Amino acid sequence: MANSSSADLDNVDSAKRVVLIGPAGSGKGTQAAFIKDEYGLCHLATGDMLRAAVAAKTPLGIKIKEEQEAMNNGGLVSDDLVLGLIDEALKEPECQNGFVLDGFPRTLVQAEMLDDMLEKQGVEIDKVLNFAIDESILEERITGRWNHQPSGRSYHTKFAPPKVPGVDDVTGEALTQRKDDTPEALKTRLESFHRETKLVIDYYKKKGIVATLHAEKPAKDVTSEVQKVLS
């Protein structure tokens, strides 16, 4: 029994608990996938988790759907419910070696609540990766995105253009752009993001665990930065 407890303790000590902070289009998803595979962590993307819980009609999923419908279908879900989802996920076997958390916390209150929850489990966030990127580059990345909704195929006017502008390569049907991907919508989203997350980054900086990445670089270069930070 003593050996088993020692092994469990070693596993906890070697686990990595990483938070990703950055605006949409900054490359968090690409790096999250790398971190998950490289270090054997579970990837907790809270947006995906919320949708999955609702689709699976779990007890929390039912509460989430009720809350969304009460807030005109699709409103922000309460912090308590999101934390409940994270808490449930952390009990799964695939999360025992640590996690990479994407999409939460977005506010100072959420960061404090997350720390409180983890403290009860005897663990804490090890590193916060701040994906810093110039807004002009972000605008080019995001406003150039176009999609073929029926298939989910995505294109970019500069980086992955369709053979014929505005048209899906396979079906010849018209491509569409998400409402959130227009310059006007992006400006509003970024203002909100920076207003909320500056406090979060400052909170974690006081703990000495923030690493700022040059997210405007090619993905492979950002991956190299991630490896240095997490090694």
C-alpha positions in Angstrom: 0.0 0.0 0.0 2.8 2.4 0.9 4.3 1.9 -2.6 1.0 2.6 -4.3 0.5 5.9 -2.3 4.0 7.0 -3.2 3.4 6.3 -6.9 0.1 8.3 -6.7 1.9 11.2 -5.1 4.7 11.1 -7.7 2.0 11.2 -10.4 0.4 14.3 -8.9 3.7 16.0 -8.4 4.7 15.4 -12.1 1.3 16.4 -13.5 1.0 19.6 -15.5 -2.0 21.9 -15.1 -1.9 24.6 -17.9 -4.3 27.4 -18.7 -4.4 29.0 -22.2 -5.4 32.7 -22.5 -5.7 34.4 -25.8 -8.3 35.8 -28.3 -10.0 33.8 -31.0 -7.6 33.3 -33.9 -4.4 33.4 -31.7 -3.7 29.7 -32.2 -4.7 28.3 -28.9 -6.5 25.3 -30.4 -3.4 24.2 -32.4 -1.1 24.5 -29.3 -3.7 22.8 -27.0 -3.7 19.8 -29.3 0.1 19.7 -29.2 0.3 20.0 -25.4 -2.4 17.3 -25.0 -0.5 14.8 -27.1 3.1 15.8 -26.0 2.4 15.6 -22.3 -0.5 13.2 -22.0 -2.9 15.8 -20.6 -6.7 16.1 -21.1 -7.8 19.0 -23.1 -10.7 20.9 -21.4 -12.2 23.3 -24.0 -15.1 24.7 -22.1 -17.2 25.7 -25.1 -17.0 22.1 -26.5 -17.7 20.7 -23.0 -20.9 22.8 -22.6 -22.2 21.7 -26.0 -21.4 18.0 -25.3 -23.1 18.1 -21.9 -26.2 19.6 -23.4 -26.2 17.0 -26.2 -25.7 14.1 -23.8 -28.4 15.4 -21.5 -26.3 14.8 -18.4 -27.7 16.3 -15.2 -25.4 19.3 -15.6 -26.2 19.5 -19.3 -29.9 19.8 -18.5 -29.2 22.6 -16.1 -27.1 24.3 -18.7 -29.8 24.1 -21.3 -32.4 25.4 -18.9 -30.1 28.3 -18.1 -29.4 29.1 -21.7 -33.1 29.1 -22.6 -33.8 31.3 -19.7 -31.3 33.8 -21.1 -32.8 33.9 -24.6 -31.1 30.7 -25.8 -27.3 30.8 -25.9 -26.5 33.3 -23.2 -23.6 33.0 -20.9 -23.7 30.1 -18.5 -23.1 30.7 -14.8 -19.6 30.2 -13.5 -20.8 27.6 -11.1 -22.1 25.3 -13.9 -18.9 25.7 -15.9 -16.8 24.9 -12.8 -19.1 21.9 -12.2 -18.2 20.6 -15.7 -14.5 21.1 -15.1 -14.7 19.4 -11.7 -16.5 16.4 -13.2 -13.9 16.1 -16.0 -10.9 16.2 -13.7 -12.2 13.1 -12.0 -11.9 11.1 -15.3 -8.9 8.8 -15.7 -7.5 10.7 -18.7 -7.2 13.9 -16.6 -5.1 12.3 -13.8 -1.8 13.4 -15.4 -3.0 17.0 -15.6 -5.0 19.2 -18.0 -4.8 22.0 -20.5 -7.7 24.4 -19.9 -8.9 26.5 -22.9 -11.7 29.0 -22.7 -11.8 29.4 -18.9 -11.1 31.5 -16.8 -12.1 34.6 -18.7 -12.7 36.8 -15.7 -11.0 37.5 -12.4 -13.9 36.0 -10.5 -13.6 32.8 -12.5 -9.9 32.6 -11.9 -10.4 32.9 -8.2 -13.2 30.3 -8.2 -11.0 27.9 -10.2 -8.1 28.3 -7.7 -10.5 27.6 -4.8 -11.8 24.4 -6.5 -8.3 23.1 -7.3 -7.1 24.0 -3.8 -9.7 21.6 -2.4 -8.1 18.9 -4.5 -4.7 19.8 -3.3 -3.4 21.0 -6.7 -2.9 24.3 -8.4 -2.3 25.9 -11.9 1.3 25.4 -12.9 1.6 27.6 -15.9 -0.6 30.2 -17.8 0.3 30.6 -21.5 -0.6 34.1 -22.7 -1.1 34.2 -26.5 -0.1 37.8 -27.3 -0.8 38.9 -30.9 -1.1 42.2 -32.7 -4.7 43.0 -33.5 -4.0 43.7 -37.1 -2.6 40.2 -37.6 -5.6 38.8 -35.7 -8.0 40.7 -37.9 -6.3 39.3 -41.1 -6.5 35.7 -39.7 -10.2 35.9 -38.6 -11.9 38.2 -41.2 -10.4 36.1 -44.0 -12.2 32.9 -42.8 -15.1 31.5 -44.9 -17.0 28.3 -44.4 -19.1 25.8 -46.3 -21.8 25.2 -43.7 -23.2 21.9 -44.9 -19.8 20.1 -44.9 -17.9 22.2 -42.3 -15.1 22.8 -44.8 -13.3 26.0 -44.0 -11.2 28.3 -46.2 -9.2 31.5 -45.8 -8.9 34.2 -48.4 -5.1 34.4 -47.9 -3.9 31.2 -46.2 -6.2 28.6 -47.7 -8.3 30.1 -50.5 -10.9 28.2 -52.5 -10.2 27.6 -56.1 -12.9 30.0 -57.0 -13.4 33.0 -54.7 -16.5 32.6 -52.5 -17.3 29.1 -53.7 -16.8 25.7 -52.1 -14.2 23.5 -54.0 -16.3 20.3 -53.8 -19.9 21.4 -54.3 -19.6 24.8 -56.0 -22.0 26.2 -53.4 -21.6 29.6 -51.9 -19.3 30.1 -48.9 -20.5 32.0 -45.8 -18.8 34.0 -43.1 -19.7 33.7 -39.4 -21.2 36.9 -38.0 -18.4 36.9 -35.4 -15.8 37.0 -38.1 -16.5 40.4 -39.5 -14.2 43.4 -38.6 -17.0 45.1 -36.7 -17.8 42.1 -34.6 -14.1 41.3 -34.0 -13.5 44.8 -32.7 -16.3 44.4 -30.1 -15.1 40.9 -29.1 -11.5 42.1 -28.7 -12.5 45.1 -26.5 -14.4 42.8 -24.2 -11.7 40.1 -24.2 -8.9 42.6 -23.3 -11.0 44.3 -20.6 -11.8 41.0 -18.8 -8.6 39.0 -19.3 -6.1 41.8 -18.4 -7.3 41.3 -14.8 -6.9 37.5 -15.2 -3.4 37.8 -16.6 -2.4 40.3 -13.8 -3.8 37.9 -11.2 -1.6 35.0 -12.5 1.4 37.3 -13.0 1.4 37.9 -9.2 1.8 34.2 -8.8 4.7 34.2 -11.2 3.2 31.6 -13.5 2.5 33.5 -16.7 4.5 32.9 -19.9 3.8 35.3 -22.8 4.0 33.6 -26.2 4.6 35.4 -29.5 1.4 34.1 -31.1 1.9 36.0 -34.4 4.8 33.6 -35.3 4.2 30.4 -37.4 2.6 27.6 -35.4 5.8 25.5 -35.3 7.7 28.4 -33.7 5.0 29.0 -31.1 5.2 25.2 -30.4 8.9 25.6 -29.7 8.2 28.4 -27.2 5.6 26.2 -25.5 8.1 23.3 -25.2 10.6 25.6 -23.6 8.1 27.0 -21.1 6.7 23.5 -20.1 10.0 21.6 -20.1 
